[in-house]
Amino acid sequence: MHNKIKLFIILFIIIAVSGCINKNVNDIEYSSNKEHKMNLSSDNFQNNEILPAVYTCSGDGKSPELNWSGFPNDTKSFALTLEDPDAPNGTFIHWIIANIPINIKSLPEGAQSLTDATMITNDEGKSDYYPPCPPSGTHRYIFKIFALSSEKIDAITKENFYDKINPLTIDSAILETTYGK
């Protein structure tokens, strides 16, 4: 009986630890206990509206214009992602940028590259904006901007992105849209 209790405790610990190890793109918490003052917006669409087709695979596939404001004074750089949490195989990363200099507070429509920023390979294997293109149904697309306490993050990849930025994130904001074919 004593061995069964030990086995149960070991299994419980393994399950608990494995849940902490598995990180994904949803690991940034938007806790109601933390006051987020940052704002992410676009002149091309409003939060929770349908993404205009021009920014998808059904249109030109160019990135929308994005603006961010209200970030803390001690912000040293920004990071940006675009994710589809409704993708059939789990969250799909469409766009991921790190080391955006503090003097950049917006991206123009059709932005492909940024001087001094790190364009990270997305889930399509590209290091630029990959337009939303759901295989079926309507999907949510979430743009996230992160205010970071470091000017530069070295050796950052899609796989370690959240591990590297989580401890450096001092504020963040999201802009959510939907699109379906």
C-alpha positions as CSV (number, residue, x, y, z in Angstrom):
1,M,0.0,0.0,0.0
2,H,2.8,2.4,0.9
3,N,4.4,1.8,-2.6
4,K,1.1,2.7,-4.3
5,I,1.0,6.0,-2.5
6,K,4.6,6.8,-3.5
7,L,3.8,5.9,-7.1
8,F,0.7,8.1,-7.0
9,I,2.8,11.0,-5.6
10,I,5.5,10.5,-8.3
11,L,2.9,10.4,-11.1
12,F,1.2,13.5,-9.7
13,I,4.6,15.4,-9.6
14,I,5.4,14.3,-13.2
15,I,2.1,15.5,-14.5
16,A,2.3,18.8,-12.7
17,V,5.9,19.5,-13.9
18,S,5.1,18.5,-17.5
19,G,2.2,21.0,-17.5
20,C,4.7,23.7,-16.5
21,I,7.3,22.7,-19.1
22,N,5.0,22.8,-22.1
23,K,4.9,26.4,-23.2
24,N,3.1,27.8,-26.2
25,V,2.0,31.1,-27.6
26,N,-0.7,31.6,-25.1
27,D,1.6,31.6,-22.1
28,I,1.5,35.4,-21.6
29,E,-1.1,36.0,-19.0
30,Y,-3.6,38.8,-19.3
31,S,-4.5,38.7,-15.6
32,S,-7.3,40.9,-14.4
33,N,-5.0,41.7,-11.4
34,K,-2.6,43.5,-13.7
35,E,-3.6,46.9,-15.1
36,H,-2.7,47.0,-18.8
37,K,-2.4,50.6,-20.0
38,M,-0.9,49.8,-23.4
39,N,-3.1,50.0,-26.4
40,L,-2.8,48.3,-29.8
41,S,-5.0,49.6,-32.7
42,S,-5.3,49.8,-36.4
43,D,-6.9,52.3,-38.7
44,N,-7.8,49.3,-41.0
45,F,-10.2,47.5,-38.6
46,Q,-11.5,47.8,-35.0
47,N,-11.0,45.3,-32.2
48,N,-13.3,42.3,-32.5
49,E,-14.3,43.2,-36.1
50,I,-13.8,41.1,-39.2
51,L,-10.3,41.5,-40.8
52,P,-10.7,43.1,-44.2
53,A,-9.9,40.5,-47.0
54,V,-7.0,42.6,-48.3
55,Y,-4.9,41.5,-45.3
56,T,-5.7,37.8,-45.9
57,C,-4.8,35.2,-48.5
58,S,-8.0,36.0,-50.3
59,G,-6.7,39.6,-51.0
60,D,-3.3,41.2,-51.3
61,G,-2.0,39.4,-48.2
62,K,-0.4,42.5,-47.0
63,S,-0.1,43.3,-43.3
64,P,-2.5,45.9,-41.8
65,E,-1.3,49.2,-40.3
66,L,-0.7,48.9,-36.5
67,N,-0.2,51.5,-33.8
68,W,0.7,51.1,-30.1
69,S,0.7,53.6,-27.3
70,G,0.4,53.9,-23.5
71,F,3.5,51.7,-22.9
72,P,5.5,52.3,-19.7
73,N,8.3,54.9,-19.6
74,D,10.9,52.2,-18.8
75,T,10.1,50.3,-22.1
76,K,13.4,49.5,-24.0
77,S,11.9,47.6,-27.0
78,F,8.8,45.9,-28.3
79,A,7.9,42.5,-29.7
80,L,4.9,41.7,-31.9
81,T,3.0,38.5,-32.8
82,L,0.0,37.5,-34.9
83,E,-1.5,34.2,-33.9
84,D,-4.4,32.0,-34.9
85,P,-5.5,30.1,-31.8
86,D,-8.2,28.2,-33.8
87,A,-5.9,26.5,-36.2
88,P,-6.6,22.8,-36.6
89,N,-3.2,21.7,-35.2
90,G,-3.0,24.2,-32.3
91,T,-2.1,27.9,-32.3
92,F,-0.5,29.0,-35.6
93,I,2.0,31.8,-35.6
94,H,1.6,34.1,-38.6
95,W,4.0,36.9,-37.7
96,I,6.6,37.2,-35.0
97,I,9.0,40.2,-34.5
98,A,11.4,40.9,-31.6
99,N,13.8,43.7,-30.8
100,I,11.6,46.5,-32.3
101,P,13.4,49.7,-31.3
102,I,11.7,52.0,-28.8
103,N,11.4,54.8,-31.5
104,I,9.1,52.6,-33.6
105,K,5.5,52.9,-32.3
106,S,3.6,51.8,-35.4
107,L,3.9,49.7,-38.5
108,P,2.7,50.9,-41.9
109,E,0.3,48.9,-44.0
110,G,2.3,46.3,-46.0
111,A,5.3,46.3,-43.6
112,Q,7.6,43.5,-44.6
113,S,10.9,44.2,-42.8
114,L,12.0,46.5,-40.0
115,T,15.5,48.0,-39.7
116,D,17.2,46.9,-36.4
117,A,14.3,44.5,-35.5
118,T,14.5,40.7,-35.6
119,M,12.1,39.1,-37.9
120,I,11.5,35.5,-36.6
121,T,10.5,32.5,-38.7
122,N,6.8,31.9,-38.4
123,D,4.9,28.6,-38.6
124,E,4.9,28.8,-42.4
125,G,8.7,28.9,-42.4
126,K,8.8,32.6,-43.5
127,S,10.3,35.5,-41.6
128,D,7.6,38.1,-42.5
129,Y,3.8,38.5,-42.3
130,Y,1.9,35.4,-43.4
131,P,-1.7,36.4,-44.1
132,P,-4.6,34.7,-42.4
133,C,-6.0,31.9,-44.5
134,P,-8.2,29.5,-42.4
135,P,-8.8,26.1,-44.1
136,S,-12.5,26.3,-43.1
137,G,-14.8,28.2,-40.8
138,T,-14.1,31.5,-39.0
139,H,-10.9,31.9,-37.0
140,R,-9.7,34.4,-34.5
141,Y,-6.5,36.3,-35.2
142,I,-4.8,38.0,-32.3
143,F,-2.2,40.7,-32.7
144,K,-0.1,41.1,-29.5
145,I,2.4,43.8,-28.7
146,F,4.7,43.5,-25.8
147,A,6.6,46.3,-24.0
148,L,10.0,44.9,-22.9
149,S,12.5,45.9,-20.3
150,S,15.5,45.0,-22.6
151,E,16.7,46.7,-25.8
152,K,17.8,43.4,-27.4
153,I,17.1,39.7,-27.0
154,D,19.8,37.5,-28.5
155,A,19.3,34.1,-30.1
156,I,15.5,34.4,-30.1
157,T,13.5,31.9,-32.1
158,K,9.9,30.9,-32.4
159,E,10.5,28.0,-30.1
160,N,12.0,30.1,-27.3
161,F,10.2,33.4,-27.9
162,Y,7.9,33.3,-24.9
163,D,10.6,31.9,-22.6
164,K,12.8,34.8,-23.5
165,I,10.1,37.6,-23.4
166,N,8.0,36.5,-20.5
167,P,10.5,37.7,-17.8
168,L,11.1,41.0,-19.7
169,T,7.4,41.9,-20.4
170,I,6.3,45.0,-18.5
171,D,3.1,45.5,-20.3
172,S,1.2,44.2,-23.4
173,A,-1.9,44.8,-25.4
174,I,-3.9,42.7,-27.9
175,L,-6.0,43.5,-31.0
176,E,-8.3,40.7,-32.0
177,T,-10.0,40.2,-35.3
178,T,-11.8,37.3,-37.1
179,Y,-11.7,36.0,-40.6
180,G,-13.3,33.1,-42.5
181,K,-13.4,32.1,-46.1
